[in-house]
Amino acid sequence: MSPTLMLDDDSIMTHKHAFQTDDTGEFIFTWYFDQWSESDSCVIENSIMVNGELFGD
């Protein structure tokens, strides 16, 4: 079965999506940038919130 879209948050710079599989209930999180950073340095936060609990940096 195909995953169910749980979150769809598109902004100018990022696209964030969360899917939940129908057969196992596992979550799949994806996010990506659609533009290059205009500065020489770029900070990417690597954290997600699941059921009110923060995971990552």
PDB file of N, H, CA, C and O in Angstrom:
ATOM      1  N   MET A   1       0.837  -1.183   0.000  1.00  0.00           N
ATOM      2  CA  MET A   1       0.000   0.000   0.000  1.00  0.00           C
ATOM      3  C   MET A   1       0.880   1.243   0.000  1.00  0.00           C
ATOM      4  O   MET A   1       2.011   1.215   0.484  1.00  0.00           O
ATOM      5  N   SER A   2       0.365   2.302  -0.532  1.00  0.00           N
ATOM      6  H   SER A   2      -0.554   2.324  -0.926  1.00  0.00           H
ATOM      7  CA  SER A   2       1.149   3.530  -0.607  1.00  0.00           C
ATOM      8  C   SER A   2       1.107   4.269   0.726  1.00  0.00           C
ATOM      9  O   SER A   2       0.149   4.121   1.485  1.00  0.00           O
ATOM     10  N   PRO A   3       2.146   5.072   1.019  1.00  0.00           N
ATOM     11  CA  PRO A   3       2.173   5.842   2.264  1.00  0.00           C
ATOM     12  C   PRO A   3       1.088   6.912   2.290  1.00  0.00           C
ATOM     13  O   PRO A   3       0.653   7.387   1.241  1.00  0.00           O
ATOM     14  N   THR A   4       0.659   7.284   3.475  1.00  0.00           N
ATOM     15  H   THR A   4       1.012   6.898   4.327  1.00  0.00           H
ATOM     16  CA  THR A   4      -0.322   8.340   3.675  1.00  0.00           C
ATOM     17  C   THR A   4       0.411   9.623   4.029  1.00  0.00           C
ATOM     18  O   THR A   4       1.252   9.625   4.929  1.00  0.00           O
ATOM     19  N   LEU A   5       0.106  10.714   3.336  1.00  0.00           N
ATOM     20  H   LEU A   5      -0.577  10.712   2.606  1.00  0.00           H
ATOM     21  CA  LEU A   5       0.743  11.999   3.611  1.00  0.00           C
ATOM     22  C   LEU A   5       0.219  12.549   4.929  1.00  0.00           C
ATOM     23  O   LEU A   5      -0.981  12.781   5.078  1.00  0.00           O
ATOM     24  N   MET A   6       1.127  12.761   5.894  1.00  0.00           N
ATOM     25  H   MET A   6       2.102  12.573   5.773  1.00  0.00           H
ATOM     26  CA  MET A   6       0.750  13.250   7.216  1.00  0.00           C
ATOM     27  C   MET A   6       1.054  14.738   7.390  1.00  0.00           C
ATOM     28  O   MET A   6       0.373  15.427   8.150  1.00  0.00           O
ATOM     29  N   LEU A   7       2.069  15.232   6.692  1.00  0.00           N
ATOM     30  H   LEU A   7       2.622  14.673   6.075  1.00  0.00           H
ATOM     31  CA  LEU A   7       2.504  16.622   6.824  1.00  0.00           C
ATOM     32  C   LEU A   7       2.944  17.095   5.464  1.00  0.00           C
ATOM     33  O   LEU A   7       3.655  16.382   4.756  1.00  0.00           O
ATOM     34  N   ASP A   8       2.532  18.290   5.087  1.00  0.00           N
ATOM     35  H   ASP A   8       1.954  18.869   5.662  1.00  0.00           H
ATOM     36  CA  ASP A   8       2.950  18.867   3.820  1.00  0.00           C
ATOM     37  C   ASP A   8       3.181  20.346   4.064  1.00  0.00           C
ATOM     38  O   ASP A   8       2.241  21.139   4.006  1.00  0.00           O
ATOM     39  N   ASP A   9       4.421  20.726   4.335  1.00  0.00           N
ATOM     40  H   ASP A   9       5.185  20.082   4.382  1.00  0.00           H
ATOM     41  CA  ASP A   9       4.765  22.095   4.700  1.00  0.00           C
ATOM     42  C   ASP A   9       5.777  22.627   3.702  1.00  0.00           C
ATOM     43  O   ASP A   9       6.972  22.359   3.828  1.00  0.00           O
ATOM     44  N   ASP A  10       5.314  23.376   2.711  1.00  0.00           N
ATOM     45  H   ASP A  10       4.343  23.593   2.608  1.00  0.00           H
ATOM     46  CA  ASP A  10       6.200  23.941   1.700  1.00  0.00           C
ATOM     47  C   ASP A  10       6.396  25.429   1.967  1.00  0.00           C
ATOM     48  O   ASP A  10       5.429  26.171   2.134  1.00  0.00           O
ATOM     49  N   SER A  11       7.644  25.854   2.005  1.00  0.00           N
ATOM     50  H   SER A  11       8.430  25.251   1.869  1.00  0.00           H
ATOM     51  CA  SER A  11       7.966  27.268   2.098  1.00  0.00           C
ATOM     52  C   SER A  11       8.841  27.626   0.902  1.00  0.00           C
ATOM     53  O   SER A  11       9.073  26.788   0.031  1.00  0.00           O
ATOM     54  N   ILE A  12       9.326  28.860   0.855  1.00  0.00           N
ATOM     55  H   ILE A  12       9.138  29.541   1.563  1.00  0.00           H
ATOM     56  CA  ILE A  12      10.122  29.300  -0.290  1.00  0.00           C
ATOM     57  C   ILE A  12      11.401  28.481  -0.422  1.00  0.00           C
ATOM     58  O   ILE A  12      11.801  28.132  -1.533  1.00  0.00           O
ATOM     59  N   MET A  13      12.048  28.170   0.710  1.00  0.00           N
ATOM     60  H   MET A  13      11.723  28.454   1.612  1.00  0.00           H
ATOM     61  CA  MET A  13      13.353  27.517   0.665  1.00  0.00           C
ATOM     62  C   MET A  13      13.306  26.012   0.894  1.00  0.00           C
ATOM     63  O   MET A  13      14.170  25.294   0.392  1.00  0.00           O
ATOM     64  N   THR A  14      12.327  25.516   1.634  1.00  0.00           N
ATOM     65  H   THR A  14      11.624  26.099   2.042  1.00  0.00           H
ATOM     66  CA  THR A  14      12.341  24.100   1.993  1.00  0.00           C
ATOM     67  C   THR A  14      11.002  23.439   1.705  1.00  0.00           C
ATOM     68  O   THR A  14       9.960  24.091   1.657  1.00  0.00           O
ATOM     69  N   HIS A  15      11.059  22.159   1.521  1.00  0.00           N
ATOM     70  H   HIS A  15      11.906  21.629   1.560  1.00  0.00           H
ATOM     71  CA  HIS A  15       9.861  21.334   1.380  1.00  0.00           C
ATOM     72  C   HIS A  15       9.972  20.217   2.405  1.00  0.00           C
ATOM     73  O   HIS A  15      10.954  19.476   2.406  1.00  0.00           O
ATOM     74  N   LYS A  16       8.979  20.087   3.278  1.00  0.00           N
ATOM     75  H   LYS A  16       8.181  20.690   3.277  1.00  0.00           H
ATOM     76  CA  LYS A  16       9.013  19.070   4.322  1.00  0.00           C
ATOM     77  C   LYS A  16       7.763  18.204   4.201  1.00  0.00           C
ATOM     78  O   LYS A  16       6.648  18.718   4.107  1.00  0.00           O
ATOM     79  N   HIS A  17       7.956  16.917   4.203  1.00  0.00           N
ATOM     80  H   HIS A  17       8.861  16.500   4.280  1.00  0.00           H
ATOM     81  CA  HIS A  17       6.839  15.989   4.075  1.00  0.00           C
ATOM     82  C   HIS A  17       7.006  14.844   5.067  1.00  0.00           C
ATOM     83  O   HIS A  17       8.128  14.409   5.328  1.00  0.00           O
ATOM     84  N   ALA A  18       5.919  14.362   5.612  1.00  0.00           N
ATOM     85  H   ALA A  18       5.008  14.716   5.401  1.00  0.00           H
ATOM     86  CA  ALA A  18       5.943  13.181   6.484  1.00  0.00           C
ATOM     87  C   ALA A  18       4.887  12.207   5.986  1.00  0.00           C
ATOM     88  O   ALA A  18       3.746  12.589   5.729  1.00  0.00           O
ATOM     89  N   PHE A  19       5.273  10.966   5.854  1.00  0.00           N
ATOM     90  H   PHE A  19       6.200  10.656   6.063  1.00  0.00           H
ATOM     91  CA  PHE A  19       4.371   9.925   5.395  1.00  0.00           C
ATOM     92  C   PHE A  19       4.302   8.827   6.446  1.00  0.00           C
ATOM     93  O   PHE A  19       5.267   8.594   7.173  1.00  0.00           O
ATOM     94  N   GLN A  20       3.163   8.157   6.524  1.00  0.00           N
ATOM     95  H   GLN A  20       2.379   8.347   5.933  1.00  0.00           H
ATOM     96  CA  GLN A  20       3.043   6.973   7.373  1.00  0.00           C
ATOM     97  C   GLN A  20       2.592   5.817   6.492  1.00  0.00           C
ATOM     98  O   GLN A  20       1.591   5.923   5.785  1.00  0.00           O
ATOM     99  N   THR A  21       3.333   4.711   6.535  1.00  0.00           N
ATOM    100  H   THR A  21       4.146   4.624   7.110  1.00  0.00           H
ATOM    101  CA  THR A  21       2.993   3.561   5.702  1.00  0.00           C
ATOM    102  C   THR A  21       1.750   2.873   6.253  1.00  0.00           C
ATOM    103  O   THR A  21       1.569   2.761   7.465  1.00  0.00           O
ATOM    104  N   ASP A  22       0.905   2.418   5.348  1.00  0.00           N
ATOM    105  H   ASP A  22       1.051   2.508   4.363  1.00  0.00           H
ATOM    106  CA  ASP A  22      -0.348   1.779   5.747  1.00  0.00           C
ATOM    107  C   ASP A  22      -0.135   0.374   6.299  1.00  0.00           C
ATOM    108  O   ASP A  22      -0.872  -0.061   7.184  1.00  0.00           O
ATOM    109  N   ASP A  23       0.868  -0.339   5.785  1.00  0.00           N
ATOM    110  H   ASP A  23       1.466   0.014   5.067  1.00  0.00           H
ATOM    111  CA  ASP A  23       1.034  -1.738   6.191  1.00  0.00           C
ATOM    112  C   ASP A  23       1.790  -1.904   7.509  1.00  0.00           C
ATOM    113  O   ASP A  23       1.432  -2.768   8.310  1.00  0.00           O
ATOM    114  N   THR A  24       2.830  -1.098   7.754  1.00  0.00           N
ATOM    115  H   THR A  24       3.121  -0.397   7.103  1.00  0.00           H
ATOM    116  CA  THR A  24       3.622  -1.263   8.984  1.00  0.00           C
ATOM    117  C   THR A  24       3.449  -0.113   9.967  1.00  0.00           C
ATOM    118  O   THR A  24       3.808  -0.252  11.136  1.00  0.00           O
ATOM    119  N   GLY A  25       2.905   1.022   9.523  1.00  0.00           N
ATOM    120  H   GLY A  25       2.613   1.135   8.573  1.00  0.00           H
ATOM    121  CA  GLY A  25       2.742   2.177  10.400  1.00  0.00           C
ATOM    122  C   GLY A  25       4.009   2.970  10.610  1.00  0.00           C
ATOM    123  O   GLY A  25       4.032   3.890  11.427  1.00  0.00           O
ATOM    124  N   GLU A  26       5.088   2.627   9.875  1.00  0.00           N
ATOM    125  H   GLU A  26       5.070   1.879   9.211  1.00  0.00           H
ATOM    126  CA  GLU A  26       6.345   3.357  10.003  1.00  0.00           C
ATOM    127  C   GLU A  26       6.201   4.755   9.412  1.00  0.00           C
ATOM    128  O   GLU A  26       5.414   4.980   8.493  1.00  0.00           O
ATOM    129  N   PHE A  27       6.983   5.695   9.964  1.00  0.00           N
ATOM    130  H   PHE A  27       7.622   5.512  10.710  1.00  0.00           H
ATOM    131  CA  PHE A  27       6.991   7.060   9.460  1.00  0.00           C
ATOM    132  C   PHE A  27       8.184   7.270   8.543  1.00  0.00           C
ATOM    133  O   PHE A  27       9.275   6.763   8.801  1.00  0.00           O
ATOM    134  N   ILE A  28       7.970   8.016   7.477  1.00  0.00           N
ATOM    135  H   ILE A  28       7.083   8.428   7.268  1.00  0.00           H
ATOM    136  CA  ILE A  28       9.023   8.393   6.541  1.00  0.00           C
ATOM    137  C   ILE A  28       9.020   9.917   6.482  1.00  0.00           C
ATOM    138  O   ILE A  28       8.015  10.529   6.120  1.00  0.00           O
ATOM    139  N   PHE A  29      10.156  10.529   6.841  1.00  0.00           N
ATOM    140  H   PHE A  29      10.972  10.033   7.135  1.00  0.00           H
ATOM    141  CA  PHE A  29      10.266  11.982   6.826  1.00  0.00           C
ATOM    142  C   PHE A  29      11.220  12.401   5.719  1.00  0.00           C
ATOM    143  O   PHE A  29      12.310  11.844   5.588  1.00  0.00           O
ATOM    144  N   THR A  30      10.814  13.376   4.929  1.00  0.00           N
ATOM    145  H   THR A  30       9.929  13.829   5.036  1.00  0.00           H
ATOM    146  CA  THR A  30      11.692  13.911   3.890  1.00  0.00           C
ATOM    147  C   THR A  30      11.627  15.431   3.924  1.00  0.00           C
ATOM    148  O   THR A  30      10.561  16.013   4.128  1.00  0.00           O
ATOM    149  N   TRP A  31      12.761  16.058   3.726  1.00  0.00           N
ATOM    150  H   TRP A  31      13.627  15.586   3.561  1.00  0.00           H
ATOM    151  CA  TRP A  31      12.773  17.497   3.499  1.00  0.00           C
ATOM    152  C   TRP A  31      13.981  17.848   2.659  1.00  0.00           C
ATOM    153  O   TRP A  31      15.031  17.213   2.764  1.00  0.00           O
ATOM    154  N   TYR A  32      13.829  18.866   1.820  1.00  0.00           N
ATOM    155  H   TYR A  32      12.976  19.381   1.734  1.00  0.00           H
ATOM    156  CA  TYR A  32      14.899  19.238   0.913  1.00  0.00           C
ATOM    157  C   TYR A  32      14.804  20.720   0.602  1.00  0.00           C
ATOM    158  O   TYR A  32      13.766  21.349   0.806  1.00  0.00           O
ATOM    159  N   PHE A  33      15.906  21.266   0.105  1.00  0.00           N
ATOM    160  H   PHE A  33      16.749  20.755  -0.060  1.00  0.00           H
ATOM    161  CA  PHE A  33      15.986  22.677  -0.252  1.00  0.00           C
ATOM    162  C   PHE A  33      15.860  22.824  -1.757  1.00  0.00           C
ATOM    163  O   PHE A  33      16.397  22.014  -2.512  1.00  0.00           O
ATOM    164  N   ASP A  34      15.154  23.853  -2.193  1.00  0.00           N
ATOM    165  H   ASP A  34      14.718  24.512  -1.580  1.00  0.00           H
ATOM    166  CA  ASP A  34      14.985  24.055  -3.625  1.00  0.00           C
ATOM    167  C   ASP A  34      15.850  25.183  -4.174  1.00  0.00           C
ATOM    168  O   ASP A  34      15.742  25.516  -5.354  1.00  0.00           O
ATOM    169  N   GLN A  35      16.708  25.778  -3.342  1.00  0.00           N
ATOM    170  H   GLN A  35      16.796  25.507  -2.384  1.00  0.00           H
ATOM    171  CA  GLN A  35      17.608  26.840  -3.796  1.00  0.00           C
ATOM    172  C   GLN A  35      18.956  26.672  -3.105  1.00  0.00           C
ATOM    173  O   GLN A  35      19.047  26.101  -2.018  1.00  0.00           O
ATOM    174  N   TRP A  36      19.995  27.176  -3.753  1.00  0.00           N
ATOM    175  H   TRP A  36      19.922  27.639  -4.636  1.00  0.00           H
ATOM    176  CA  TRP A  36      21.311  27.206  -3.117  1.00  0.00           C
ATOM    177  C   TRP A  36      21.346  28.357  -2.123  1.00  0.00           C
ATOM    178  O   TRP A  36      20.674  29.370  -2.317  1.00  0.00           O
ATOM    179  N   SER A  37      22.115  28.206  -1.077  1.00  0.00           N
ATOM    180  H   SER A  37      22.660  27.383  -0.920  1.00  0.00           H
ATOM    181  CA  SER A  37      22.290  29.279  -0.109  1.00  0.00           C
ATOM    182  C   SER A  37      23.053  30.425  -0.761  1.00  0.00           C
ATOM    183  O   SER A  37      23.979  30.199  -1.540  1.00  0.00           O
ATOM    184  N   GLU A  38      22.662  31.652  -0.441  1.00  0.00           N
ATOM    185  H   GLU A  38      21.910  31.835   0.192  1.00  0.00           H
ATOM    186  CA  GLU A  38      23.342  32.815  -1.010  1.00  0.00           C
ATOM    187  C   GLU A  38      24.609  33.176  -0.228  1.00  0.00           C
ATOM    188  O   GLU A  38      25.385  34.018  -0.681  1.00  0.00           O
ATOM    189  N   SER A  39      24.831  32.569   0.912  1.00  0.00           N
ATOM    190  H   SER A  39      24.201  31.885   1.280  1.00  0.00           H
ATOM    191  CA  SER A  39      26.026  32.868   1.699  1.00  0.00           C
ATOM    192  C   SER A  39      27.036  31.736   1.559  1.00  0.00           C
ATOM    193  O   SER A  39      26.749  30.687   0.983  1.00  0.00           O
ATOM    194  N   ASP A  40      28.237  31.980   2.108  1.00  0.00           N
ATOM    195  H   ASP A  40      28.470  32.832   2.577  1.00  0.00           H
ATOM    196  CA  ASP A  40      29.289  30.965   2.060  1.00  0.00           C
ATOM    197  C   ASP A  40      29.078  29.862   3.087  1.00  0.00           C
ATOM    198  O   ASP A  40      29.659  28.783   2.970  1.00  0.00           O
ATOM    199  N   SER A  41      28.253  30.125   4.086  1.00  0.00           N
ATOM    200  H   SER A  41      27.781  31.001   4.181  1.00  0.00           H
ATOM    201  CA  SER A  41      28.004  29.111   5.111  1.00  0.00           C
ATOM    202  C   SER A  41      26.508  28.835   5.194  1.00  0.00           C
ATOM    203  O   SER A  41      25.682  29.720   4.970  1.00  0.00           O
ATOM    204  N   CYS A  42      26.184  27.614   5.513  1.00  0.00           N
ATOM    205  H   CYS A  42      26.855  26.895   5.695  1.00  0.00           H
ATOM    206  CA  CYS A  42      24.786  27.222   5.590  1.00  0.00           C
ATOM    207  C   CYS A  42      24.618  26.254   6.755  1.00  0.00           C
ATOM    208  O   CYS A  42      25.394  25.309   6.896  1.00  0.00           O
ATOM    209  N   VAL A  43      23.622  26.485   7.578  1.00  0.00           N
ATOM    210  H   VAL A  43      22.992  27.253   7.464  1.00  0.00           H
ATOM    211  CA  VAL A  43      23.343  25.600   8.703  1.00  0.00           C
ATOM    212  C   VAL A  43      22.041  24.868   8.413  1.00  0.00           C
ATOM    213  O   VAL A  43      21.008  25.487   8.155  1.00  0.00           O
ATOM    214  N   ILE A  44      22.104  23.553   8.459  1.00  0.00           N
ATOM    215  H   ILE A  44      22.943  23.050   8.668  1.00  0.00           H
ATOM    216  CA  ILE A  44      20.913  22.735   8.250  1.00  0.00           C
ATOM    217  C   ILE A  44      20.568  22.080   9.578  1.00  0.00           C
ATOM    218  O   ILE A  44      21.370  21.327  10.132  1.00  0.00           O
ATOM    219  N   GLU A  45      19.386  22.363  10.085  1.00  0.00           N
ATOM    220  H   GLU A  45      18.735  22.975   9.636  1.00  0.00           H
ATOM    221  CA  GLU A  45      18.959  21.751  11.329  1.00  0.00           C
ATOM    222  C   GLU A  45      18.471  20.342  11.038  1.00  0.00           C
ATOM    223  O   GLU A  45      17.672  20.127  10.126  1.00  0.00           O
ATOM    224  N   ASN A  46      18.947  19.401  11.802  1.00  0.00           N
ATOM    225  H   ASN A  46      19.597  19.574  12.542  1.00  0.00           H
ATOM    226  CA  ASN A  46      18.588  18.005  11.594  1.00  0.00           C
ATOM    227  C   ASN A  46      17.803  17.523  12.805  1.00  0.00           C
ATOM    228  O   ASN A  46      18.321  16.780  13.638  1.00  0.00           O
ATOM    229  N   SER A  47      16.558  17.949  12.893  1.00  0.00           N
ATOM    230  H   SER A  47      16.137  18.552  12.216  1.00  0.00           H
ATOM    231  CA  SER A  47      15.727  17.518  14.007  1.00  0.00           C
ATOM    232  C   SER A  47      14.279  17.443  13.552  1.00  0.00           C
ATOM    233  O   SER A  47      13.850  18.181  12.664  1.00  0.00           O
ATOM    234  N   ILE A  48      13.540  16.544  14.171  1.00  0.00           N
ATOM    235  H   ILE A  48      13.889  15.945  14.892  1.00  0.00           H
ATOM    236  CA  ILE A  48      12.122  16.394  13.865  1.00  0.00           C
ATOM    237  C   ILE A  48      11.357  16.225  15.168  1.00  0.00           C
ATOM    238  O   ILE A  48      11.918  15.801  16.179  1.00  0.00           O
ATOM    239  N   MET A  49      10.085  16.556  15.137  1.00  0.00           N
ATOM    240  H   MET A  49       9.629  16.900  14.316  1.00  0.00           H
ATOM    241  CA  MET A  49       9.213  16.391  16.288  1.00  0.00           C
ATOM    242  C   MET A  49       8.255  15.246  15.981  1.00  0.00           C
ATOM    243  O   MET A  49       7.535  15.281  14.983  1.00  0.00           O
ATOM    244  N   VAL A  50       8.251  14.231  16.841  1.00  0.00           N
ATOM    245  H   VAL A  50       8.836  14.202  17.651  1.00  0.00           H
ATOM    246  CA  VAL A  50       7.357  13.087  16.676  1.00  0.00           C
ATOM    247  C   VAL A  50       6.556  12.930  17.952  1.00  0.00           C
ATOM    248  O   VAL A  50       7.114  12.720  19.029  1.00  0.00           O
ATOM    249  N   ASN A  51       5.244  13.032  17.823  1.00  0.00           N
ATOM    250  H   ASN A  51       4.790  13.202  16.949  1.00  0.00           H
ATOM    251  CA  ASN A  51       4.350  12.907  18.982  1.00  0.00           C
ATOM    252  C   ASN A  51       4.780  13.816  20.133  1.00  0.00           C
ATOM    253  O   ASN A  51       4.753  13.417  21.297  1.00  0.00           O
ATOM    254  N   GLY A  52       5.177  15.044  19.790  1.00  0.00           N
ATOM    255  H   GLY A  52       5.199  15.368  18.844  1.00  0.00           H
ATOM    256  CA  GLY A  52       5.565  16.021  20.793  1.00  0.00           C
ATOM    257  C   GLY A  52       6.955  15.842  21.367  1.00  0.00           C
ATOM    258  O   GLY A  52       7.336  16.572  22.282  1.00  0.00           O
ATOM    259  N   GLU A  53       7.736  14.877  20.849  1.00  0.00           N
ATOM    260  H   GLU A  53       7.426  14.284  20.106  1.00  0.00           H
ATOM    261  CA  GLU A  53       9.089  14.629  21.346  1.00  0.00           C
ATOM    262  C   GLU A  53      10.100  14.994  20.269  1.00  0.00           C
ATOM    263  O   GLU A  53       9.959  14.585  19.117  1.00  0.00           O
ATOM    264  N   LEU A  54      11.135  15.775  20.647  1.00  0.00           N
ATOM    265  H   LEU A  54      11.249  16.108  21.583  1.00  0.00           H
ATOM    266  CA  LEU A  54      12.133  16.253  19.700  1.00  0.00           C
ATOM    267  C   LEU A  54      13.248  15.227  19.533  1.00  0.00           C
ATOM    268  O   LEU A  54      13.798  14.727  20.514  1.00  0.00           O
ATOM    269  N   PHE A  55      13.574  14.920  18.279  1.00  0.00           N
ATOM    270  H   PHE A  55      13.127  15.326  17.482  1.00  0.00           H
ATOM    271  CA  PHE A  55      14.669  14.013  17.958  1.00  0.00           C
ATOM    272  C   PHE A  55      15.668  14.746  17.078  1.00  0.00           C
ATOM    273  O   PHE A  55      15.268  15.515  16.204  1.00  0.00           O
ATOM    274  N   GLY A  56      16.962  14.525  17.292  1.00  0.00           N
ATOM    275  H   GLY A  56      17.287  13.901  18.002  1.00  0.00           H
ATOM    276  CA  GLY A  56      17.991  15.130  16.453  1.00  0.00           C
ATOM    277  C   GLY A  56      18.802  16.152  17.202  1.00  0.00           C
ATOM    278  O   GLY A  56      18.943  16.086  18.423  1.00  0.00           O
ATOM    279  N   ASP A  57      19.344  17.115  16.443  1.00  0.00           N
ATOM    280  H   ASP A  57      19.229  17.168  15.451  1.00  0.00           H
ATOM    281  CA  ASP A  57      20.232  18.133  17.012  1.00  0.00           C
ATOM    282  C   ASP A  57      19.470  19.118  17.877  1.00  0.00           C
ATOM    283  O   ASP A  57      20.066  20.041  18.433  1.00  0.00           O
TER     284      ASP A  57
END
